[in-house]
Amino acid sequence: MEEKKRKQIKKSGRKPKIDPAVHRYSFNLNAEDNARFLALFDQSEMKVIAHFITACIFQKTVKTVKIDMDAIEYHEKLTRFFSQFRSIGTNYNQIVKILYRNFSEKKAGTYLFRLEKETIELVQVTKEVIRLTQEFEEKYLKKE
């Protein structure tokens, strides 16, 4: 009868750890050191202070991530610009087809000459954007 009761007892709760951390240490910081400590902890973006302290003590790598909002905004605007650039390319192909379908060879050639001038200007603008992007990357997106 006791054997049936033992089998029916369900174990609930957390499973015990194989190697529990039972050793505790305490240290005190003045206001200046505490501010520096908290700043480092915030930069690490770790969730647990104890993990951050052990990483610092045992010199494990502590990752710090800095998000540059200007770079993100620049990237978004550059992405929008290039999506517009792609749509211009699509429109360019459609215009050429329409010109040859609806106009005479001579008149279509005249319009294509105008379109070619505008395309040259667009190429110059694109080269300037590429130059500015490279300059931006050199100045502000330095790999540390």
N, CA, C and O atoms as a GROMACS GRO file, in nm:
protein
  576
    1MET      N    1   0.081  -0.119   0.000
    1MET     CA    2   0.000   0.000   0.000
    1MET      C    3   0.086   0.126   0.000
    1MET      O    4   0.055   0.224  -0.068
    2GLU      N    5   0.194   0.124   0.076
    2GLU     CA    6   0.283   0.239   0.080
    2GLU      C    7   0.353   0.260  -0.054
    2GLU      O    8   0.383   0.373  -0.091
    3GLU      N    9   0.378   0.152  -0.125
    3GLU     CA   10   0.443   0.164  -0.255
    3GLU      C   11   0.354   0.240  -0.353
    3GLU      O   12   0.404   0.318  -0.433
    4LYS      N   13   0.225   0.218  -0.350
    4LYS     CA   14   0.133   0.290  -0.438
    4LYS      C   15   0.131   0.439  -0.405
    4LYS      O   16   0.124   0.522  -0.496
    5LYS      N   17   0.137   0.473  -0.276
    5LYS     CA   18   0.136   0.613  -0.237
    5LYS      C   19   0.264   0.682  -0.283
    5LYS      O   20   0.260   0.798  -0.325
    6ARG      N   21   0.377   0.613  -0.275
    6ARG     CA   22   0.504   0.671  -0.317
    6ARG      C   23   0.504   0.700  -0.467
    6ARG      O   24   0.557   0.801  -0.512
    7LYS      N   25   0.443   0.610  -0.544
    7LYS     CA   26   0.439   0.630  -0.688
    7LYS      C   27   0.347   0.745  -0.725
    7LYS      O   28   0.370   0.811  -0.827
    8GLN      N   29   0.244   0.770  -0.646
    8GLN     CA   30   0.147   0.874  -0.677
    8GLN      C   31   0.197   1.014  -0.641
    8GLN      O   32   0.145   1.113  -0.692
    9ILE      N   33   0.297   1.022  -0.553
    9ILE     CA   34   0.348   1.153  -0.514
    9ILE      C   35   0.422   1.215  -0.632
    9ILE      O   36   0.514   1.156  -0.687
   10LYS      N   37   0.379   1.335  -0.669
   10LYS     CA   38   0.441   1.404  -0.781
   10LYS      C   39   0.538   1.507  -0.726
   10LYS      O   40   0.508   1.580  -0.631
   11LYS      N   41   0.652   1.511  -0.784
   11LYS     CA   42   0.750   1.611  -0.743
   11LYS      C   43   0.724   1.738  -0.824
   11LYS      O   44   0.717   1.733  -0.946
   12SER      N   45   0.709   1.848  -0.757
   12SER     CA   46   0.686   1.974  -0.824
   12SER      C   47   0.792   2.074  -0.779
   12SER      O   48   0.865   2.050  -0.683
   13GLY      N   49   0.798   2.185  -0.848
   13GLY     CA   50   0.895   2.286  -0.813
   13GLY      C   51   1.012   2.284  -0.909
   13GLY      O   52   1.014   2.212  -1.008
   14ARG      N   53   1.108   2.365  -0.877
   14ARG     CA   54   1.226   2.380  -0.962
   14ARG      C   55   1.322   2.265  -0.942
   14ARG      O   56   1.340   2.219  -0.829
   15LYS      N   57   1.382   2.218  -1.049
   15LYS     CA   58   1.480   2.112  -1.038
   15LYS      C   59   1.608   2.170  -0.978
   15LYS      O   60   1.646   2.282  -1.013
   16PRO      N   61   1.674   2.097  -0.889
   16PRO     CA   62   1.795   2.151  -0.829
   16PRO      C   63   1.908   2.162  -0.932
   16PRO      O   64   1.920   2.079  -1.022
   17LYS      N   65   1.991   2.268  -0.917
   17LYS     CA   66   2.102   2.289  -1.009
   17LYS      C   67   2.214   2.190  -0.977
   17LYS      O   68   2.228   2.145  -0.864
   18ILE      N   69   2.291   2.157  -1.080
   18ILE     CA   70   2.403   2.064  -1.062
   18ILE      C   71   2.514   2.131  -0.981
   18ILE      O   72   2.569   2.069  -0.889
   19ASP      N   73   2.545   2.255  -1.013
   19ASP     CA   74   2.651   2.328  -0.944
   19ASP      C   75   2.595   2.462  -0.898
   19ASP      O   76   2.617   2.562  -0.965
   20PRO      N   77   2.525   2.467  -0.785
   20PRO     CA   78   2.462   2.592  -0.742
   20PRO      C   79   2.567   2.694  -0.696
   20PRO      O   80   2.671   2.657  -0.641
   21ALA      N   81   2.539   2.820  -0.719
   21ALA     CA   82   2.627   2.928  -0.673
   21ALA      C   83   2.584   2.967  -0.532
   21ALA      O   84   2.481   3.031  -0.513
   22VAL      N   85   2.665   2.926  -0.435
   22VAL     CA   86   2.629   2.950  -0.294
   22VAL      C   87   2.725   3.047  -0.226
   22VAL      O   88   2.700   3.089  -0.114
   23HIS      N   89   2.833   3.081  -0.290
   23HIS     CA   90   2.931   3.171  -0.229
   23HIS      C   91   2.896   3.315  -0.265
   23HIS      O   92   2.880   3.348  -0.382
   24ARG      N   93   2.886   3.398  -0.165
   24ARG     CA   94   2.846   3.536  -0.185
   24ARG      C   95   2.956   3.630  -0.138
   24ARG      O   96   3.025   3.602  -0.040
   25TYR      N   97   2.970   3.741  -0.207
   25TYR     CA   98   3.069   3.841  -0.171
   25TYR      C   99   3.001   3.977  -0.173
   25TYR      O  100   2.903   3.998  -0.244
   26SER      N  101   3.053   4.068  -0.094
   26SER     CA  102   2.996   4.201  -0.084
   26SER      C  103   3.108   4.303  -0.094
   26SER      O  104   3.217   4.282  -0.040
   27PHE      N  105   3.083   4.413  -0.163
   27PHE     CA  106   3.180   4.522  -0.168
   27PHE      C  107   3.104   4.653  -0.174
   27PHE      O  108   2.989   4.657  -0.217
   28ASN      N  109   3.169   4.758  -0.130
   28ASN     CA  110   3.105   4.889  -0.123
   28ASN      C  111   3.172   4.985  -0.221
   28ASN      O  112   3.293   4.978  -0.243
   29LEU      N  113   3.093   5.072  -0.279
   29LEU     CA  114   3.143   5.172  -0.373
   29LEU      C  115   3.100   5.310  -0.326
   29LEU      O  116   2.992   5.328  -0.270
   30ASN      N  117   3.189   5.408  -0.350
   30ASN     CA  118   3.146   5.545  -0.322
   30ASN      C  119   3.059   5.593  -0.437
   30ASN      O  120   3.038   5.519  -0.533
   31ALA      N  121   3.009   5.714  -0.430
   31ALA     CA  122   2.912   5.764  -0.529
   31ALA      C  123   2.974   5.773  -0.669
   31ALA      O  124   2.909   5.737  -0.768
   32GLU      N  125   3.098   5.819  -0.678
   32GLU     CA  126   3.163   5.833  -0.809
   32GLU      C  127   3.187   5.697  -0.873
   32GLU      O  128   3.158   5.678  -0.991
   33ASP      N  129   3.240   5.601  -0.795
   33ASP     CA  130   3.264   5.467  -0.848
   33ASP      C  131   3.134   5.397  -0.885
   33ASP      O  132   3.127   5.323  -0.984
   34ASN      N  133   3.031   5.420  -0.806
   34ASN     CA  134   2.901   5.358  -0.835
   34ASN      C  135   2.844   5.412  -0.966
   34ASN      O  136   2.786   5.337  -1.044
   35ALA      N  137   2.861   5.542  -0.990
   35ALA     CA  138   2.813   5.600  -1.116
   35ALA      C  139   2.888   5.540  -1.234
   35ALA      O  140   2.827   5.508  -1.336
   36ARG      N  141   3.019   5.525  -1.222
   36ARG     CA  142   3.098   5.463  -1.330
   36ARG      C  143   3.056   5.318  -1.351
   36ARG      O  144   3.042   5.272  -1.464
   37PHE      N  145   3.034   5.246  -1.239
   37PHE     CA  146   2.993   5.106  -1.247
   37PHE      C  147   2.859   5.092  -1.320
   37PHE      O  148   2.843   5.008  -1.408
   38LEU      N  149   2.763   5.176  -1.281
   38LEU     CA  150   2.630   5.170  -1.343
   38LEU      C  151   2.636   5.209  -1.490
   38LEU      O  152   2.561   5.155  -1.572
   39ALA      N  153   2.723   5.304  -1.526
   39ALA     CA  154   2.737   5.342  -1.666
   39ALA      C  155   2.793   5.226  -1.747
   39ALA      O  156   2.745   5.199  -1.857
   40LEU      N  157   2.893   5.158  -1.693
   40LEU     CA  158   2.949   5.041  -1.762
   40LEU      C  159   2.844   4.930  -1.775
   40LEU      O  160   2.834   4.864  -1.878
   41PHE      N  161   2.767   4.910  -1.669
   41PHE     CA  162   2.663   4.808  -1.671
   41PHE      C  163   2.558   4.840  -1.778
   41PHE      O  164   2.514   4.751  -1.850
   42ASP      N  165   2.518   4.966  -1.787
   42ASP     CA  166   2.420   5.007  -1.889
   42ASP      C  167   2.475   4.987  -2.030
   42ASP      O  168   2.402   4.944  -2.119
   43GLN      N  169   2.602   5.019  -2.050
   43GLN     CA  170   2.662   5.002  -2.182
   43GLN      C  171   2.670   4.856  -2.223
   43GLN      O  172   2.660   4.823  -2.341
   44SER      N  173   2.687   4.768  -2.125
   44SER     CA  174   2.700   4.625  -2.156
   44SER      C  175   2.568   4.566  -2.201
   44SER      O  176   2.566   4.463  -2.270
   45GLU      N  177   2.457   4.628  -2.164
   45GLU     CA  178   2.322   4.582  -2.194
   45GLU      C  179   2.295   4.441  -2.142
   45GLU      O  180   2.210   4.370  -2.195
   46MET      N  181   2.367   4.402  -2.037
   46MET     CA  182   2.337   4.276  -1.970
   46MET      C  183   2.216   4.297  -1.881
   46MET      O  184   2.188   4.410  -1.838
   47LYS      N  185   2.144   4.191  -1.854
   47LYS     CA  186   2.021   4.203  -1.774
   47LYS      C  187   2.047   4.185  -1.625
   47LYS      O  188   1.973   4.238  -1.542
   48VAL      N  189   2.151   4.110  -1.590
   48VAL     CA  190   2.176   4.075  -1.451
   48VAL      C  191   2.309   4.135  -1.408
   48VAL      O  192   2.411   4.112  -1.473
   49ILE      N  193   2.308   4.211  -1.297
   49ILE     CA  194   2.431   4.274  -1.249
   49ILE      C  195   2.534   4.169  -1.208
   49ILE      O  196   2.653   4.188  -1.229
   50ALA      N  197   2.488   4.058  -1.150
   50ALA     CA  198   2.582   3.954  -1.106
   50ALA      C  199   2.658   3.895  -1.224
   50ALA      O  200   2.777   3.867  -1.213
   51HIS      N  201   2.591   3.876  -1.336
   51HIS     CA  202   2.660   3.826  -1.455
   51HIS      C  203   2.762   3.927  -1.506
   51HIS      O  204   2.870   3.889  -1.552
   52PHE      N  205   2.728   4.054  -1.499
   52PHE     CA  206   2.820   4.158  -1.541
   52PHE      C  207   2.944   4.161  -1.452
   52PHE      O  208   3.056   4.172  -1.502
   53ILE      N  209   2.924   4.152  -1.323
   53ILE     CA  210   3.038   4.154  -1.229
   53ILE      C  211   3.129   4.035  -1.251
   53ILE      O  212   3.251   4.051  -1.255
   54THR      N  213   3.072   3.915  -1.266
   54THR     CA  214   3.157   3.797  -1.289
   54THR      C  215   3.230   3.807  -1.422
   54THR      O  216   3.344   3.762  -1.434
   55ALA      N  217   3.165   3.866  -1.524
   55ALA     CA  218   3.233   3.883  -1.653
   55ALA      C  219   3.350   3.979  -1.639
   55ALA      O  220   3.455   3.957  -1.699
   56CYS      N  221   3.333   4.084  -1.560
   56CYS     CA  222   3.442   4.179  -1.539
   56CYS      C  223   3.556   4.117  -1.456
   56CYS      O  224   3.673   4.139  -1.487
   57ILE      N  225   3.521   4.042  -1.354
   57ILE     CA  226   3.623   3.982  -1.267
   57ILE      C  227   3.706   3.881  -1.343
   57ILE      O  228   3.829   3.881  -1.334
   58PHE      N  229   3.643   3.796  -1.418
   58PHE     CA  230   3.714   3.689  -1.487
   58PHE      C  231   3.755   3.730  -1.629
   58PHE      O  232   3.796   3.647  -1.709
   59GLN      N  233   3.743   3.858  -1.658
   59GLN     CA  234   3.786   3.920  -1.782
   59GLN      C  235   3.728   3.851  -1.906
   59GLN      O  236   3.795   3.832  -2.007
   60LYS      N  237   3.603   3.816  -1.895
   60LYS     CA  238   3.532   3.769  -2.013
   60LYS      C  239   3.497   3.892  -2.095
   60LYS      O  240   3.497   4.004  -2.043
   61THR      N  241   3.469   3.873  -2.221
   61THR     CA  242   3.436   3.988  -2.303
   61THR      C  243   3.298   4.041  -2.266
   61THR      O  244   3.202   3.965  -2.256
   62VAL      N  245   3.292   4.170  -2.247
   62VAL     CA  246   3.167   4.237  -2.217
   62VAL      C  247   3.132   4.319  -2.340
   62VAL      O  248   3.206   4.409  -2.379
   63LYS      N  249   3.020   4.288  -2.400
   63LYS     CA  250   2.981   4.356  -2.523
   63LYS      C  251   2.914   4.488  -2.490
   63LYS      O  252   2.824   4.496  -2.407
   64THR      N  253   2.960   4.592  -2.558
   64THR     CA  254   2.892   4.721  -2.549
   64THR      C  255   2.846   4.758  -2.689
   64THR      O  256   2.924   4.753  -2.785
   65VAL      N  257   2.722   4.795  -2.699
   65VAL     CA  258   2.664   4.830  -2.828
   65VAL      C  259   2.620   4.975  -2.822
   65VAL      O  260   2.541   5.014  -2.736
   66LYS      N  261   2.671   5.053  -2.916
   66LYS     CA  262   2.630   5.193  -2.925
   66LYS      C  263   2.551   5.209  -3.054
   66LYS      O  264   2.599   5.174  -3.162
   67ILE      N  265   2.432   5.260  -3.042
   67ILE     CA  266   2.346   5.280  -3.158
   67ILE      C  267   2.352   5.426  -3.197
   67ILE      O  268   2.318   5.515  -3.119
   68ASP      N  269   2.396   5.450  -3.318
   68ASP     CA  270   2.408   5.586  -3.370
   68ASP      C  271   2.282   5.616  -3.451
   68ASP      O  272   2.265   5.566  -3.562
   69MET      N  273   2.196   5.698  -3.395
   69MET     CA  274   2.069   5.728  -3.460
   69MET      C  275   2.089   5.807  -3.589
   69MET      O  276   2.009   5.794  -3.682
   70ASP      N  277   2.194   5.891  -3.596
   70ASP     CA  278   2.220   5.964  -3.718
   70ASP      C  279   2.253   5.868  -3.833
   70ASP      O  280   2.208   5.888  -3.946
   71ALA      N  281   2.332   5.765  -3.802
   71ALA     CA  282   2.367   5.667  -3.905
   71ALA      C  283   2.243   5.590  -3.951
   71ALA      O  284   2.228   5.560  -4.069
   72ILE      N  285   2.156   5.558  -3.857
   72ILE     CA  286   2.033   5.486  -3.893
   72ILE      C  287   1.944   5.574  -3.981
   72ILE      O  288   1.888   5.527  -4.080
   73GLU      N  289   1.931   5.701  -3.944
   73GLU     CA  290   1.849   5.793  -4.024
   73GLU      C  291   1.908   5.811  -4.164
   73GLU      O  292   1.835   5.813  -4.263
   74TYR      N  293   2.042   5.823  -4.172
   74TYR     CA  294   2.108   5.837  -4.301
   74TYR      C  295   2.083   5.713  -4.386
   74TYR      O  296   2.056   5.723  -4.506
   75HIS      N  297   2.093   5.597  -4.324
   75HIS     CA  298   2.070   5.471  -4.396
   75HIS      C  299   1.927   5.463  -4.449
   75HIS      O  300   1.905   5.420  -4.562
   76GLU      N  301   1.830   5.504  -4.368
   76GLU     CA  302   1.690   5.501  -4.411
   76GLU      C  303   1.667   5.593  -4.532
   76GLU      O  304   1.600   5.556  -4.628
   77LYS      N  305   1.724   5.714  -4.525
   77LYS     CA  306   1.706   5.809  -4.635
   77LYS      C  307   1.777   5.760  -4.761
   77LYS      O  308   1.726   5.776  -4.872
   78LEU      N  309   1.893   5.700  -4.743
   78LEU     CA  310   1.966   5.645  -4.858
   78LEU      C  311   1.889   5.530  -4.920
   78LEU      O  312   1.886   5.516  -5.043
   79THR      N  313   1.826   5.448  -4.838
   79THR     CA  314   1.744   5.338  -4.888
   79THR      C  315   1.625   5.391  -4.967
   79THR      O  316   1.592   5.338  -5.074
   80ARG      N  317   1.561   5.494  -4.915
   80ARG     CA  318   1.448   5.555  -4.988
   80ARG      C  319   1.494   5.614  -5.121
   80ARG      O  320   1.425   5.602  -5.223
   81PHE      N  321   1.611   5.676  -5.120
   81PHE     CA  322   1.665   5.734  -5.243
   81PHE      C  323   1.688   5.626  -5.348
   81PHE      O  324   1.652   5.644  -5.464
   82PHE      N  325   1.747   5.516  -5.308
   82PHE     CA  326   1.774   5.411  -5.406
   82PHE      C  327   1.648   5.340  -5.451
   82PHE      O  328   1.643   5.288  -5.563
   83SER      N  329   1.545   5.335  -5.368
   83SER     CA  330   1.419   5.278  -5.416
   83SER      C  331   1.358   5.371  -5.521
   83SER      O  332   1.299   5.323  -5.619
   84GLN      N  333   1.371   5.502  -5.502
   84GLN     CA  334   1.324   5.596  -5.604
   84GLN      C  335   1.408   5.582  -5.731
   84GLN      O  336   1.356   5.592  -5.842
   85PHE      N  337   1.536   5.559  -5.714
   85PHE     CA  338   1.626   5.541  -5.827
   85PHE      C  339   1.585   5.419  -5.909
   85PHE      O  340   1.585   5.424  -6.032
   86ARG      N  341   1.549   5.310  -5.842
   86ARG     CA  342   1.503   5.189  -5.912
   86ARG      C  343   1.373   5.217  -5.986
   86ARG      O  344   1.355   5.171  -6.099
   87SER      N  345   1.283   5.292  -5.924
   87SER     CA  346   1.156   5.322  -5.991
   87SER      C  347   1.179   5.411  -6.113
   87SER      O  348   1.106   5.400  -6.212
   88ILE      N  349   1.280   5.499  -6.106
   88ILE     CA  350   1.314   5.580  -6.224
   88ILE      C  351   1.360   5.489  -6.338
   88ILE      O  352   1.325   5.511  -6.453
   89GLY      N  353   1.439   5.387  -6.305
   89GLY     CA  354   1.484   5.292  -6.407
   89GLY      C  355   1.368   5.220  -6.473
   89GLY      O  356   1.368   5.199  -6.594
   90THR      N  357   1.269   5.181  -6.392
   90THR     CA  358   1.151   5.115  -6.447
   90THR      C  359   1.074   5.210  -6.539
   90THR      O  360   1.032   5.172  -6.648
   91ASN      N  361   1.057   5.333  -6.494
   91ASN     CA  362   0.986   5.432  -6.575
   91ASN      C  363   1.063   5.462  -6.703
   91ASN      O  364   1.003   5.484  -6.808
   92TYR      N  365   1.195   5.463  -6.695
   92TYR     CA  366   1.280   5.488  -6.811
   92TYR      C  367   1.251   5.385  -6.920
   92TYR      O  368   1.232   5.420  -7.037
   93ASN      N  369   1.248   5.258  -6.881
   93ASN     CA  370   1.219   5.152  -6.979
   93ASN      C  371   1.080   5.169  -7.040
   93ASN      O  372   1.062   5.150  -7.160
   94GLN      N  373   0.983   5.204  -6.958
   94GLN     CA  374   0.847   5.221  -7.009
   94GLN      C  375   0.839   5.339  -7.105
   94GLN      O  376   0.768   5.332  -7.206
   95ILE      N  377   0.910   5.447  -7.074
   95ILE     CA  378   0.907   5.566  -7.161
   95ILE      C  379   0.967   5.534  -7.298
   95ILE      O  380   0.912   5.574  -7.401
   96VAL      N  381   1.079   5.462  -7.298
   96VAL     CA  382   1.143   5.428  -7.426
   96VAL      C  383   1.048   5.344  -7.512
   96VAL      O  384   1.036   5.368  -7.632
   97LYS      N  385   0.981   5.247  -7.451
   97LYS     CA  386   0.886   5.164  -7.527
   97LYS      C  387   0.771   5.248  -7.583
   97LYS      O  388   0.732   5.232  -7.698
   98ILE      N  389   0.718   5.338  -7.501
   98ILE     CA  390   0.605   5.422  -7.544
   98ILE      C  391   0.648   5.516  -7.655
   98ILE      O  392   0.573   5.537  -7.751
   99LEU      N  393   0.768   5.574  -7.644
   99LEU     CA  394   0.816   5.666  -7.749
   99LEU      C  395   0.824   5.597  -7.884
   99LEU      O  396   0.778   5.651  -7.985
  100TYR      N  397   0.882   5.477  -7.887
  100TYR     CA  398   0.896   5.408  -8.015
  100TYR      C  399   0.763   5.356  -8.067
  100TYR      O  400   0.746   5.338  -8.188
  101ARG      N  401   0.669   5.330  -7.978
  101ARG     CA  402   0.540   5.278  -8.022
  101ARG      C  403   0.450   5.389  -8.074
  101ARG      O  404   0.377   5.368  -8.171
  102ASN      N  405   0.455   5.509  -8.013
  102ASN     CA  406   0.358   5.614  -8.045
  102ASN      C  407   0.412   5.726  -8.135
  102ASN      O  408   0.332   5.802  -8.191
  103PHE      N  409   0.544   5.738  -8.152
  103PHE     CA  410   0.598   5.848  -8.229
  103PHE      C  411   0.684   5.795  -8.343
  103PHE      O  412   0.722   5.679  -8.346
  104SER      N  413   0.711   5.886  -8.436
  104SER     CA  414   0.798   5.849  -8.548
  104SER      C  415   0.941   5.834  -8.496
  104SER      O  416   0.973   5.874  -8.384
  105GLU      N  417   1.025   5.777  -8.580
  105GLU     CA  418   1.165   5.751  -8.542
  105GLU      C  419   1.237   5.881  -8.508
  105GLU      O  420   1.313   5.887  -8.411
  106LYS      N  421   1.212   5.984  -8.588
  106LYS     CA  422   1.281   6.112  -8.568
  106LYS      C  423   1.236   6.180  -8.439
  106LYS      O  424   1.319   6.229  -8.361
  107LYS      N  425   1.105   6.183  -8.417
  107LYS     CA  426   1.051   6.248  -8.298
  107LYS      C  427   1.090   6.172  -8.171
  107LYS      O  428   1.122   6.232  -8.069
  108ALA      N  429   1.087   6.039  -8.178
  108ALA     CA  430   1.129   5.957  -8.064
  108ALA      C  431   1.276   5.980  -8.033
  108ALA      O  432   1.316   5.982  -7.916
  109GLY      N  433   1.359   5.996  -8.139
  109GLY     CA  434   1.501   6.023  -8.118
  109GLY      C  435   1.525   6.155  -8.048
  109GLY      O  436   1.614   6.166  -7.964
  110THR      N  437   1.445   6.256  -8.083
  110THR     CA  438   1.455   6.387  -8.018
  110THR      C  439   1.424   6.377  -7.869
  110THR      O  440   1.497   6.429  -7.785
  111TYR      N  441   1.315   6.309  -7.839
  111TYR     CA  442   1.278   6.292  -7.698
  111TYR      C  443   1.382   6.208  -7.623
  111TYR      O  444   1.411   6.234  -7.506
  112LEU      N  445   1.436   6.109  -7.690
  112LEU     CA  446   1.538   6.026  -7.625
  112LEU      C  447   1.666   6.106  -7.598
  112LEU      O  448   1.735   6.081  -7.499
  113PHE      N  449   1.697   6.203  -7.686
  113PHE     CA  450   1.812   6.288  -7.663
  113PHE      C  451   1.792   6.370  -7.536
  113PHE      O  452   1.884   6.384  -7.455
  114ARG      N  453   1.672   6.426  -7.518
  114ARG     CA  454   1.640   6.500  -7.394
  114ARG      C  455   1.649   6.408  -7.272
  114ARG      O  456   1.703   6.446  -7.167
  115LEU      N  457   1.596   6.288  -7.288
  115LEU     CA  458   1.600   6.191  -7.179
  115LEU      C  459   1.744   6.153  -7.144
  115LEU      O  460   1.777   6.132  -7.028
  116GLU      N  461   1.828   6.146  -7.246
  116GLU     CA  462   1.969   6.113  -7.223
  116GLU      C  463   2.039   6.222  -7.143
  116GLU      O  464   2.121   6.193  -7.056
  117LYS      N  465   2.008   6.349  -7.172
  117LYS     CA  466   2.066   6.461  -7.095
  117LYS      C  467   2.025   6.452  -6.947
  117LYS      O  468   2.108   6.470  -6.858
  118GLU      N  469   1.898   6.423  -6.923
  118GLU     CA  470   1.850   6.409  -6.785
  118GLU      C  471   1.916   6.290  -6.715
  118GLU      O  472   1.943   6.294  -6.595
  119THR      N  473   1.940   6.186  -6.791
  119THR     CA  474   2.005   6.067  -6.735
  119THR      C  475   2.148   6.098  -6.695
  119THR      O  476   2.196   6.050  -6.592
  120ILE      N  477   2.216   6.177  -6.775
  120ILE     CA  478   2.354   6.217  -6.742
  120ILE      C  479   2.355   6.297  -6.611
  120ILE      O  480   2.442   6.277  -6.527
  121GLU      N  481   2.259   6.387  -6.595
  121GLU     CA  482   2.247   6.461  -6.469
  121GLU      C  483   2.221   6.366  -6.352
  121GLU      O  484   2.277   6.383  -6.244
  122LEU      N  485   2.137   6.268  -6.374
  122LEU     CA  486   2.106   6.170  -6.268
  122LEU      C  487   2.230   6.090  -6.231
  122LEU      O  488   2.251   6.059  -6.114
  123VAL      N  489   2.312   6.057  -6.328
  123VAL     CA  490   2.437   5.984  -6.301
  123VAL      C  491   2.529   6.070  -6.216
  123VAL      O  492   2.593   6.020  -6.123
  124GLN      N  493   2.537   6.200  -6.245
  124GLN     CA  494   2.622   6.290  -6.167
  124GLN      C  495   2.571   6.299  -6.023
  124GLN      O  496   2.651   6.300  -5.929
  125VAL      N  497   2.440   6.307  -6.005
  125VAL     CA  498   2.383   6.310  -5.870
  125VAL      C  499   2.415   6.181  -5.795
  125VAL      O  500   2.447   6.184  -5.677
  126THR      N  501   2.405   6.070  -5.864
  126THR     CA  502   2.434   5.940  -5.802
  126THR      C  503   2.580   5.930  -5.760
  126THR      O  504   2.611   5.880  -5.652
  127LYS      N  505   2.670   5.979  -5.845
  127LYS     CA  506   2.813   5.979  -5.809
  127LYS      C  507   2.838   6.065  -5.686
  127LYS      O  508   2.920   6.030  -5.601
  128GLU      N  509   2.770   6.177  -5.677
  128GLU     CA  510   2.784   6.265  -5.560
  128GLU      C  511   2.731   6.196  -5.434
  128GLU      O  512   2.790   6.208  -5.327
  129VAL      N  513   2.619   6.125  -5.447
  129VAL     CA  514   2.564   6.051  -5.332
  129VAL      C  515   2.662   5.944  -5.286
  129VAL      O  516   2.682   5.925  -5.166
  130ILE      N  517   2.723   5.874  -5.380
  130ILE     CA  518   2.820   5.770  -5.345
  130ILE      C  519   2.941   5.832  -5.275
  130ILE      O  520   2.991   5.777  -5.177
  131ARG      N  521   2.988   5.947  -5.325
  131ARG     CA  522   3.102   6.014  -5.263
  131ARG      C  523   3.068   6.059  -5.121
  131ARG      O  524   3.148   6.040  -5.029
  132LEU      N  525   2.949   6.117  -5.103
  132LEU     CA  526   2.907   6.162  -4.970
  132LEU      C  527   2.890   6.044  -4.875
  132LEU      O  528   2.921   6.055  -4.756
  133THR      N  529   2.841   5.933  -4.926
  133THR     CA  530   2.825   5.814  -4.842
  133THR      C  531   2.960   5.762  -4.796
  133THR      O  532   2.976   5.725  -4.679
  134GLN      N  533   3.056   5.757  -4.886
  134GLN     CA  534   3.190   5.712  -4.847
  134GLN      C  535   3.253   5.807  -4.746
  134GLN      O  536   3.319   5.763  -4.652
  135GLU      N  537   3.233   5.936  -4.765
  135GLU     CA  538   3.284   6.036  -4.670
  135GLU      C  539   3.218   6.018  -4.534
  135GLU      O  540   3.285   6.026  -4.431
  136PHE      N  541   3.088   5.996  -4.533
  136PHE     CA  542   3.014   5.974  -4.408
  136PHE      C  543   3.066   5.851  -4.335
  136PHE      O  544   3.085   5.853  -4.214
  137GLU      N  545   3.088   5.743  -4.409
  137GLU     CA  546   3.137   5.620  -4.348
  137GLU      C  547   3.276   5.639  -4.289
  137GLU      O  548   3.305   5.587  -4.181
  138GLU      N  549   3.363   5.712  -4.359
  138GLU     CA  550   3.498   5.734  -4.308
  138GLU      C  551   3.498   5.818  -4.181
  138GLU      O  552   3.572   5.789  -4.088
  139LYS      N  553   3.414   5.921  -4.178
  139LYS     CA  554   3.414   6.012  -4.063
  139LYS      C  555   3.338   5.956  -3.943
  139LYS      O  556   3.386   5.964  -3.830
  140TYR      N  557   3.220   5.900  -3.967
  140TYR     CA  558   3.130   5.871  -3.857
  140TYR      C  559   3.109   5.724  -3.827
  140TYR      O  560   3.063   5.690  -3.718
  141LEU      N  561   3.140   5.637  -3.918
  141LEU     CA  562   3.119   5.495  -3.894
  141LEU      C  563   3.251   5.422  -3.882
  141LEU      O  564   3.272   5.318  -3.946
  142LYS      N  565   3.340   5.476  -3.800
  142LYS     CA  566   3.472   5.415  -3.782
  142LYS      C  567   3.457   5.285  -3.707
  142LYS      O  568   3.384   5.277  -3.608
  143LYS      N  569   3.524   5.182  -3.754
  143LYS     CA  570   3.525   5.052  -3.686
  143LYS      C  571   3.622   5.062  -3.569
  143LYS      O  572   3.740   5.092  -3.587
  144GLU      N  573   3.571   5.038  -3.450
  144GLU     CA  574   3.656   5.048  -3.330
  144GLU      C  575   3.698   4.912  -3.284
  144GLU      O  576   3.770   4.900  -3.185
   0.00000   0.00000   0.00000
